[in-house]
Amino acid sequence: MSGDGPSICTVLPVLNEAEYIVACLDSLMDQSIDSSDHMILVLDGGSTDSTATLVRDAISRSKERGGPHIELHDNPGKYVAEARNLALTLLPPSVRYCVELIGHSTVEANHLELRIAEWKRVEAIDSSPLAALGVRVEPRKGEHGFVEGWVEACLSSPFGSGSGQFSSFKEDGATQTPAFAMHLRTALEAVGGWDTSFITSQDSDLSMRLIEQGYRLHRTPSTSVSMTKRTGIVKWWRMGHRYGFWRMKVVRRHPQRASAIEFLPWIGALLSLIMAVTLPSFGWVLPTMYGAVLILEGIRSTFQTRRMTNILGVPLCLLMLHSSFSIGLLDGLLRDGRAPSDR
């Protein structure tokens, strides 16, 4: 514990999180580390629901319980990158680590304790400076509706998660995509924080700039963050498109961030078109193989989760993810960005 203030700060950009923010803050107030060593900054991007009122209530509860210091600030920039940069200007000098969370997430009571222990372990492995430590992303606690269950099953599939923030990794190691990272404050300041031209994927851009400056990024399965994903089909499509759109912006700036697997749908579509033109009798092969893979994933998920609707819902969500992400990649190549409508 720091003698003159908290050494760790959880940064929470929020916008209309009334449904989830109480559970999020309660989980952070119940941490096993000394409450004087932890503070929470909530940056509100202009909520029109009761988010701000609920945060103020949590501030009062934390004071009564002797919990961590919580502050609520307006985020005039509205978006995540602006909120996190604002947080950097608000931190007391004692803060060394910044934990990046969101309003629709929760953590276990020993989350920060494990984060700090893992940071010290990983930091000792190599002499190069450690800038970020990411964790696993898990489904939210409780029962899931049909669509939410399909989305979670889709993201747990190797055909849906890829190697990004939703990867179900089981071993710790170096990464370019540390999900819900705990960052070293001085590393953030050294690279100028987050680039506000990225409305989404600002973390990917930040990670690449940290790597370019010689910092290490790591991830650990020792702890996790439970996160609410999309609960509607239309929102799921929009999320896939948005992720693809901003991934292309990151790749254009950092070509080394490109991953061949993310372009497989376009490669498959192009090969299928070529085969349909040059070898018409074989034009059905790749689409049929792709469809078979989706069906098998639906069957596998049904047996794994014992949810019968997954046999149709998982193939549907995988198809939507692959198509929306791929269209987003092309869209990101052709036009500038605009604010997403599904935050």
N, C-alpha and C positions, 0 to 999 in steps of 0.2 A: 504493500500500500504506500502511496505517496504521502509524504508528511505535510505537503502544502496544497493539496487538492487532488481531485480524481486523476487517475492515469489512463483511464479508458472511457470513451464516449460512444454511445450508440446514437447514430444519426438516422432519423426517420423522416424522409420526405412523405407528405400525405396530401391527398386530395379526395374528399368525400369518402372517408373510410369509417363512417359511423358504425357500420355493421361489424367491423373487425377490430377497431383500434383499442377497445377496452381489453380484450383478450391479449392483444399484443403487448400493451403497456403492463398489464398484470404479470405477464410472464417475465418481463424485464425487471419489474420491481421485486420479484421473488428470487433473484439470483443468489447463489451461495457465497459469492465474494463479498467482502466488506462493502456496504452500501456507500461509504465515504470515498471509495476508490472508483466509483462508477457514476456517470451522469448521462442523461438522455436529452437530446435536442430534437424537438419535433418542429419541422418546417412545413407550414401549411400553405399550399399553393392556391388558396382561394376557395376553400370548401363552402358549399352552399347547403350542406346538411348540418347535423349536430356534432361533427367531428371536433371542432374547437371547444365546444362546451364539455364534451366527454374528456378531452385532454386536460382541461382545467380541473375537472373533478378528480382525475387521476393525480394531478399535481397535489391537490389537497390531501388525498388519501396517502400519498407517499410521504408527505410531511408528517402526518399523524402517526404513521407506522415507523418513522425513522428510516425510510427507504432512500433510494438514490435521488439526487437533485434532478428535477425535470424542468425544462424550459420550453415554452411554446413561442415560436416566432413566425411572423408572416414571411412568406417567400414571394416577393414581387415578381420574380422571374418565372414562377409557376411550376417549372419542370424540375426533374430530378437533378440534373447537372447543376443548375443554378442553386438548388437547395443545398447540395453538398459543398459547393464552393462557399456559400454563405456560412455554413457551419464552420468551415475552416477559420473564418474571421471572428467567430464567436467563442471559440474554444479558449479556456484558460491555459496559461503556460504549462501547467502540470500535465496536461493530456498528452500521452505518447501514442496511443492507438485509437483509431476510429473504426467502429464496427458498422457496416452498412446493412441496414434492414429496411423493410417496407411495412406499411400499416396493416397489410393483410398477411402477416406472418407471426409465428410464435416460436419460442425456444424453451428447452427444458431448463430446470432450475440450476443445473451445473454447467450451463452452456458457456458462460464467460470464463469460468474457472478452467474448463477444458481447453478453451481457446488459448488462454494465456500459457497453460502448461505445454500445449502443442507448439506454440510459437517459440518458446524457449528451447524445446527439443529440436525443432527444425532449424532454428537459428544457429545451433551449435554444429550442425552437420557440415556446413560450408562456410568459408570465410567471406564470400560475396554477400552483400547486404540483402536481407529479406525485406520485401516491401509489402507483401500481401499473403494472407492465409485464408483460403476458401474452404467451404464445408459442403456436405451433401444437402440436397434439397429434397425434402420429403412431402408427401401429401398432408393436407391439414388434418387435424384430429376430428373424429366424429364420422357420422354417416354421410355418404355422398349420393347425390341424385344421379339419374341415368347419364346425363351428358358429362357431368363432372367425373363420374366413374370411368367413362370412356376416355376422357382426356388424360386422366391419371394413368390408365392402362397404356394408352398410346405413348406417353412420355417415359414409361418404364420399359418400353420395347426398344431393342437395339435399332429398330427402324424408325424410331421417333425421337429418341433423346440425343443421338449423336455423341459428340465429345464435349458439348457445351455445358451450360449451367445446370441442366437437368440430368446430366450423366449419372447413372447409378454406380459410380466407381466404388471399389471396395479396398483399394490400397492407396496409401498416401504417395505423393510424388509431385514433380514439377508440372505446371500447367500454364496455359495461356488464358484460361477462363476460370479464375477463382470465384465461385459463386458466393454471394453475400460475404465478401471479403472483410477481414480485419486488416486495415492498412496501417503502415507506419506513417505517422503524421509528417515527419520530416521528408519522407519520400514523396508524399503527395505535394508538399510545398515545393520540392525540388523540381517537379515537372509541371508546376503551375495548375495543379488540380484538374478538374474535369473540363472538357471542351464543350461549351454550351451550344455549339452548332449541331451536336448530336442530341436529338430528342429521345431517341432510344439507342441502345448499344454504346452509350457513353462509357460504360465499364470496359468494353472490349478495346475501345480506343485508348483509354487510360492504361490498360494492361500492356498494350503494345508499346506505348511511350515509356513505361517503367522498364520493360525489358530492354528497349533500345538504350536506356541510360545505365544498363548494367545491373539492374536489380533482379532479384529472384522472386518468382511467384510460386506458391505451393498450395496444395489442397490436402485435406485430411478427412477421413471418414469417421474420426473419433467423436464428432458431434454433428448436429444437423439443424436446419431451419425448416419448420413446417410452414408451407405456403399454400394459400388458396389460389388455384389456377383459374381457368375460364369455366363458367358454368352454363354457357349457351353456345349453340352451334355457330351463330353469326359472330359472336365474340371470338370464338376459336379461329374462324377464318381470318378475321381482322388481325388477330395476334400473329398468325403465321405470316401474313402479308407484311405486317410491320417489321417483324424480325428479319425477313428476307430483304426488305427495302433497306434497312439500316445496316445489315450485314454487308451489303454491296458498298455502302458508303465507307465502312471500315476497310474493306478489301481494297478499294480504290486508293485509300490513303496509306494502307499498310499491306502491300501485296503478299507479304510473307504470311499473313493471317488466312489466306485462301486455303480452303480444304476441298479436295476433289469430290469427296462424298456429298457435299452440299450442292454440287452441280450434276449429280447423277440423274435426277429426273429429266433435265434438259438433254443430257447426253443420251439417255434412253429414248426420249421422244425423237431426237434427231436420227438416231440409228434406226428406229422403227420406220420413220418416214423414208429414209434411204432404201431400206429393205422393201418397203411397200412399192417403191418406184422401180427398183432394179430387180428385185426378186419377189414379185407379187405373191407367190405361193408361200413365202416365209414371213410375210409382213405381220402375221398374227403372233409370231413366236414370243417376242419380247413383251408385248402387252399381256399375253396369256400367262407368262412366267411371273410378271409383276402382280397380276390379279391373284395368282395362286399363293404368292407370298403373303399378300394381305389377308386372304381367307385363312391360311394356316396360322397367322398371328392372332386372328379373331378366335380360332378354336383353342389355341394355346392359352390365351388370356381367359377364356371361359372356364377352362379346367383349373387354371391357377387361382382365379378370384371367385369361382362358383357363381358368377353373375351371368345369367343366360343371355342378357341383352348385349353382352360384349361381343358375341359372335358376329353381330352386324355392326355394332357401334364402333368397335375398334378399327375394322377395315375402313369404315367411313371416315373416322377421324384421321387415320393415317393418310388416306387419299387426300383429304382436305389440307392437311399439314404440308404434304409434299407439293401439292399444286399451288397453294397460296404462298408458300415460302419461295417457290420457283418463280412465280409471277412477280413477287416482291423483289427478287433479285434483278429481274429485267427492268422493273419499274425504277429501282434505285439507280440503274445505269442511265436511264433516260431523263429523269427529272429531279428537281430539287425537293427537299423534304417539307412536310407541313405537320402541324400538330396532330397526333393521333386522336381519334374520337372514342377510344375504348379504354382510357386510363382508369 
